[in-house]
Amino acid sequence: MSSENQDGPYRNSSATIGSARRALGRPRSDRVHRAILEAARAELVEHGFSRFRLEHVAARAGVGKATIYRRWPSKEALAHDLLAELAAPHIAVADVGDTRAELRACVATALHAVAETPFGPVIRALLSQIAINPALGDPFRATVVQARREEVARVIGRGIARRDLRPDADVDVATELLVGPVYFRLMFGGGLSADFAERVADSVYQGYARDARSGS
């Protein structure tokens, strides 16, 4: 069996010989997987989703089209996995014991991702499709967007526990207030700077801050 018929880290085998073959084939399988994702990234950035074709990705990656279809059933599935992988390093917000700093980090991580990493050009190429194409938009919202919401919820929860934020702080709205301005400027123009991130986060902090005088 060739390594292109292996699913690498996405399939397990209980048979010893299957495990041995997977172990031997995994380095090449991983290289193929990486080559496909990199080719998909380049194709999306250069040509956009409307001209995104799996045969073009296959040619650019130096693999057969069937190799891609064994991993992804559609171009939407491939685009989603690429987006999810590129977004993953920019979701987490560390607990530093400072609510204002953590709110700033919520904005700063999103801003950094779209302005300074490969995620930015890819999300630009796919934003319109995320809005209108359920095959791409639904899984993106269920993974990347949901992960962001859960992370902001943890930040808000820590702020409430520290008595920095009101206990009735709306997590869903907080997420949109913190991250939404980044995507608004991404789509419609405007500077994406550290100062902008601080202004957004400080506005949210002030809006949700516990009133020390009333204890509310």
C-alpha positions as CSV (number, residue, x, y, z in Angstrom):
1,M,0.0,0.0,0.0
2,S,1.4,3.4,-0.9
3,S,1.7,6.1,1.7
4,E,-0.8,8.2,-0.3
5,N,-3.4,5.6,0.6
6,Q,-2.7,6.2,4.3
7,D,-4.7,8.7,6.3
8,G,-1.8,9.4,8.6
9,P,-2.9,10.8,12.0
10,Y,-6.6,10.8,11.0
11,R,-7.0,6.9,11.1
12,N,-5.9,4.3,13.6
13,S,-5.3,0.6,12.9
14,S,-5.4,-2.2,15.6
15,A,-3.4,-4.6,13.5
16,T,0.3,-4.8,14.2
17,I,1.3,-4.8,10.5
18,G,-1.1,-1.9,9.9
19,S,0.6,0.0,12.7
20,A,4.0,-0.7,11.4
21,R,3.1,0.5,7.9
22,R,1.5,3.6,9.3
23,A,4.6,4.3,11.3
24,L,6.8,3.9,8.2
25,G,4.4,5.8,6.0
26,R,3.6,8.6,8.4
27,P,6.5,10.9,7.6
28,R,5.7,10.9,3.9
29,S,1.9,11.2,4.7
30,D,2.5,14.2,6.9
31,R,4.7,15.8,4.2
32,V,1.9,15.2,1.6
33,H,-0.7,16.7,4.0
34,R,1.5,19.7,4.6
35,A,2.2,20.1,0.9
36,I,-1.6,20.1,0.1
37,L,-2.4,22.6,2.8
38,E,0.4,24.9,1.6
39,A,-0.7,24.6,-2.0
40,A,-4.3,25.3,-1.0
41,R,-3.2,28.4,0.9
42,A,-1.3,29.7,-2.1
43,E,-4.2,29.0,-4.5
44,L,-6.7,30.8,-2.4
45,V,-4.5,33.8,-1.8
46,E,-3.6,34.1,-5.5
47,H,-6.9,33.2,-7.1
48,G,-9.7,33.4,-4.6
49,F,-12.4,30.8,-3.8
50,S,-14.3,31.2,-7.0
51,R,-11.3,29.9,-9.0
52,F,-10.2,27.5,-6.3
53,R,-10.0,24.0,-7.8
54,L,-8.8,20.8,-6.2
55,E,-7.0,19.8,-9.4
56,H,-5.0,23.0,-9.2
57,V,-4.1,22.3,-5.6
58,A,-3.1,18.8,-6.5
59,A,-0.8,20.0,-9.3
60,R,0.8,22.6,-7.1
61,A,1.3,20.1,-4.3
62,G,2.7,17.5,-6.7
63,V,0.1,14.8,-5.8
64,G,-2.8,13.2,-7.5
65,K,-6.3,14.6,-7.2
66,A,-7.4,11.3,-5.7
67,T,-4.9,11.9,-2.8
68,I,-6.8,15.1,-1.9
69,Y,-10.2,13.5,-2.1
70,R,-9.1,10.7,0.3
71,R,-8.5,13.5,2.9
72,W,-11.1,16.1,1.9
73,P,-14.4,15.5,0.1
74,S,-14.8,19.0,-1.2
75,K,-12.9,22.2,-1.7
76,E,-15.0,23.7,1.2
77,A,-13.7,21.0,3.5
78,L,-10.1,21.6,2.5
79,A,-10.5,25.4,2.9
80,H,-12.1,25.0,6.3
81,D,-9.3,22.7,7.6
82,L,-6.7,25.2,6.3
83,L,-8.5,28.1,8.1
84,A,-8.8,26.1,11.3
85,E,-5.2,25.2,11.3
86,L,-4.0,28.8,10.6
87,A,-6.4,30.2,13.3
88,A,-5.5,27.7,16.0
89,P,-2.4,29.4,17.3
90,H,-4.2,32.7,17.7
91,I,-7.1,31.7,19.9
92,A,-5.8,31.1,23.4
93,V,-5.5,34.0,25.9
94,A,-3.3,33.3,28.9
95,D,-4.4,33.9,32.5
96,V,-2.1,36.7,33.6
97,G,-4.2,37.8,36.6
98,D,-5.1,41.1,35.0
99,T,-8.5,41.4,33.4
100,R,-7.8,44.5,31.4
101,A,-4.6,42.9,29.9
102,E,-6.5,39.8,29.0
103,L,-9.3,41.7,27.3
104,R,-6.6,43.5,25.3
105,A,-5.1,40.1,24.4
106,C,-8.4,39.0,23.1
107,V,-8.3,41.8,20.6
108,A,-4.6,41.7,20.0
109,T,-4.5,38.0,19.1
110,A,-7.3,38.4,16.5
111,L,-5.6,41.5,15.1
112,H,-2.2,39.8,14.9
113,A,-3.8,36.8,13.1
114,V,-5.4,38.9,10.4
115,A,-2.7,41.5,10.0
116,E,0.6,39.6,10.5
117,T,0.1,35.9,9.8
118,P,-0.8,33.6,6.9
119,F,-4.3,33.5,8.4
120,G,-5.0,37.0,7.2
121,P,-4.8,36.6,3.4
122,V,-6.7,33.3,3.6
123,I,-9.6,34.8,5.7
124,R,-9.8,37.7,3.3
125,A,-10.1,35.3,0.4
126,L,-12.9,33.4,2.2
127,L,-14.9,35.9,4.2
128,S,-17.7,36.3,1.6
129,Q,-18.0,32.5,1.2
130,I,-18.2,32.1,5.0
131,A,-21.2,34.4,4.9
132,I,-23.1,32.7,2.0
133,N,-21.8,29.2,1.7
134,P,-23.1,26.9,4.5
135,A,-20.6,24.1,3.5
136,L,-17.8,26.5,4.6
137,G,-19.5,28.9,7.0
138,D,-21.2,26.4,9.2
139,P,-18.1,24.3,10.1
140,F,-16.1,27.5,10.5
141,R,-18.6,28.9,13.0
142,A,-18.7,25.6,14.8
143,T,-14.9,25.4,15.2
144,V,-12.9,28.6,14.9
145,V,-15.7,31.0,15.9
146,Q,-16.9,28.7,18.7
147,A,-13.3,28.3,20.0
148,R,-13.0,32.1,20.1
149,R,-16.3,32.5,22.0
150,E,-15.3,29.9,24.5
151,E,-11.9,31.6,25.1
152,V,-13.5,35.0,25.6
153,A,-16.0,33.4,27.9
154,R,-13.1,32.1,30.0
155,V,-11.6,35.6,30.1
156,I,-14.9,37.2,31.1
157,G,-15.4,34.5,33.7
158,R,-12.0,35.2,35.2
159,G,-12.8,38.9,35.3
160,I,-16.0,38.3,37.1
161,A,-14.3,36.0,39.6
162,R,-11.7,38.7,40.3
163,R,-14.6,41.1,40.8
164,D,-13.3,43.3,38.0
165,L,-16.4,42.8,35.8
166,R,-20.1,42.7,36.5
167,P,-21.6,39.2,37.0
168,D,-24.2,39.9,34.3
169,A,-21.6,40.6,31.6
170,D,-22.9,39.2,28.3
171,V,-20.3,36.9,27.0
172,D,-21.7,36.6,23.4
173,V,-21.9,40.4,23.1
174,A,-18.4,40.8,24.7
175,T,-17.0,38.5,22.0
176,E,-18.5,40.5,19.2
177,L,-17.4,43.8,20.8
178,L,-13.8,42.6,21.2
179,V,-13.3,40.8,17.9
180,G,-15.9,42.4,15.6
181,P,-14.1,45.7,15.2
182,V,-11.0,43.8,13.9
183,Y,-13.1,42.2,11.1
184,F,-15.0,45.4,10.4
185,R,-11.7,47.2,9.7
186,L,-10.4,44.1,7.8
187,M,-13.4,44.3,5.4
188,F,-14.1,48.0,5.2
189,G,-10.7,49.6,5.9
190,G,-9.0,51.3,8.8
191,G,-5.8,50.8,10.8
192,L,-5.1,47.6,12.6
193,S,-2.6,48.7,15.3
194,A,-1.8,48.0,18.9
195,D,-3.3,51.3,19.9
196,F,-6.6,50.3,18.2
197,A,-6.6,47.0,20.1
198,E,-6.1,48.8,23.4
199,R,-8.9,51.2,22.7
200,V,-11.4,48.5,21.8
201,A,-10.5,46.4,24.8
202,D,-10.5,49.4,27.2
203,S,-14.0,50.4,26.0
204,V,-15.3,46.9,26.6
205,Y,-13.6,46.8,30.1
206,Q,-15.2,50.2,31.0
207,G,-18.6,49.0,29.7
208,Y,-18.5,45.8,31.8
209,A,-16.6,47.0,34.8
210,R,-18.0,46.4,38.3
211,D,-19.0,49.7,39.9
212,A,-16.8,49.8,43.0
213,R,-19.0,52.3,44.7
214,S,-22.3,50.3,44.5
215,G,-20.7,46.9,44.5
216,S,-22.8,45.9,41.4
